[in-house]
Amino acid sequence: MTILGVEPADEALMLRLTQLILSAQDPDFQGDKNEGAGALIEMFQYFLPIIKDRPINPRSDIASVIATARIDGEQLSDADVFGYNLLLATAGHDTTSYSLAGGLFALLIRGKWQSSALTPR
């Protein structure tokens, strides 16, 4: 998440927000119907200072690349920049979570991998 300008201390917050945003559409995980919208607003409020800062003080991160991007010579709107940040943040967490879970499951159901993983070297 640091490539998006998120401080390491705020990574747990970003994980919680991305989970709330993604689960808002999943009937198995829906809680309060306003949680997803509230998380989206909270994430926008988090990213807005980064979005405003990066064109003035670019760094070597994706947040700066997005914030300074131009289409047909025009700078992207704050909403567009946030949309890209949101997409990368949620996709990154979602993909990583499912990849880790799927990989671990595959290792556990294949006995030869399980036994070799447990054998000391």
C-alpha positions as CSV (number, residue, x, y, z in Angstrom):
1,M,0.0,0.0,0.0
2,T,3.0,2.3,0.3
3,I,3.0,2.6,-3.5
4,L,-0.3,4.4,-3.1
5,G,1.0,6.7,-0.5
6,V,-0.5,4.8,2.5
7,E,1.6,5.0,5.6
8,P,2.6,1.5,7.0
9,A,0.7,2.4,10.2
10,D,-2.5,2.8,8.2
11,E,-2.4,-0.5,6.4
12,A,-4.8,-2.1,8.8
13,L,-7.2,0.7,8.2
14,M,-7.0,0.2,4.5
15,L,-7.5,-3.5,4.8
16,R,-10.7,-2.9,6.9
17,L,-12.0,-0.3,4.4
18,T,-11.4,-2.5,1.4
19,Q,-13.0,-5.4,3.0
20,L,-16.1,-3.3,3.9
21,I,-16.3,-1.9,0.3
22,L,-15.9,-5.3,-1.3
23,S,-18.3,-7.1,1.1
24,A,-21.0,-4.5,0.7
25,Q,-22.2,-6.3,-2.5
26,D,-21.8,-9.8,-1.1
27,P,-25.1,-11.1,0.5
28,D,-23.1,-13.5,2.7
29,F,-21.2,-10.7,4.3
30,Q,-23.7,-7.8,4.3
31,G,-24.2,-6.0,7.6
32,D,-25.4,-2.5,7.8
33,K,-26.2,-1.4,4.3
34,N,-24.4,1.9,4.8
35,E,-21.1,0.3,5.8
36,G,-19.8,0.0,2.3
37,A,-20.8,3.6,1.4
38,G,-19.3,4.8,4.7
39,A,-16.0,3.0,4.0
40,L,-15.9,4.5,0.5
41,I,-16.3,8.0,1.9
42,E,-13.7,7.3,4.6
43,M,-11.2,6.0,2.0
44,F,-11.8,9.1,-0.2
45,Q,-11.1,11.3,2.8
46,Y,-7.9,9.4,3.5
47,F,-6.7,9.6,-0.1
48,L,-7.7,13.2,-0.8
49,P,-4.7,14.8,0.9
50,I,-2.4,12.4,-1.0
51,I,-4.3,13.3,-4.3
52,K,-3.8,17.0,-3.6
53,D,-0.2,16.7,-2.5
54,R,1.3,14.5,-5.3
55,P,1.0,16.9,-8.2
56,I,2.9,19.5,-6.1
57,N,5.3,17.1,-4.3
58,P,5.6,14.0,-6.5
59,R,7.4,10.9,-5.1
60,S,8.5,7.7,-6.6
61,D,5.2,5.9,-6.1
62,I,2.1,5.0,-8.1
63,A,0.1,7.7,-6.3
64,S,2.3,10.3,-7.9
65,V,2.1,8.7,-11.4
66,I,-1.7,8.7,-11.2
67,A,-2.0,12.2,-9.7
68,T,0.3,13.7,-12.3
69,A,-1.2,11.8,-15.3
70,R,-2.7,13.7,-18.2
71,I,-5.1,12.6,-20.8
72,D,-5.1,14.8,-23.9
73,G,-3.0,17.3,-22.0
74,E,-5.6,17.6,-19.2
75,Q,-4.9,16.6,-15.6
76,L,-7.2,13.9,-14.2
77,S,-9.9,15.1,-11.8
78,D,-9.6,14.3,-8.1
79,A,-12.5,11.8,-8.6
80,D,-10.7,10.0,-11.4
81,V,-7.4,9.9,-9.4
82,F,-9.3,8.5,-6.4
83,G,-11.0,5.9,-8.7
84,Y,-7.6,4.6,-9.8
85,N,-6.4,4.5,-6.2
86,L,-9.5,2.7,-5.1
87,L,-9.2,0.2,-7.9
88,L,-5.6,-0.6,-7.0
89,A,-6.2,-0.7,-3.3
90,T,-9.2,-3.0,-3.4
91,A,-7.9,-5.2,-6.2
92,G,-4.5,-5.6,-4.4
93,H,-6.0,-6.7,-1.1
94,D,-8.7,-8.9,-2.7
95,T,-6.3,-10.6,-5.1
96,T,-3.7,-11.2,-2.4
97,S,-6.2,-12.6,0.0
98,Y,-7.7,-15.0,-2.5
99,S,-4.3,-16.0,-3.8
100,L,-2.9,-16.8,-0.4
101,A,-6.0,-18.7,0.6
102,G,-6.2,-20.7,-2.6
103,G,-2.5,-21.5,-2.6
104,L,-2.6,-22.7,1.0
105,F,-5.7,-24.8,0.3
106,A,-4.0,-26.4,-2.8
107,L,-0.9,-27.2,-0.6
108,L,-3.1,-28.8,2.1
109,I,-5.1,-31.0,-0.2
110,R,-2.0,-32.5,-1.9
111,G,-0.4,-34.9,0.5
112,K,3.0,-34.9,-1.0
113,W,3.4,-31.2,-0.6
114,Q,2.0,-31.3,2.9
115,S,4.5,-34.0,4.0
116,S,7.5,-32.2,2.3
117,A,6.5,-28.9,3.9
118,L,6.5,-30.6,7.4
119,T,9.9,-32.4,6.9
120,P,12.8,-30.6,8.5
121,R,15.7,-29.9,6.2
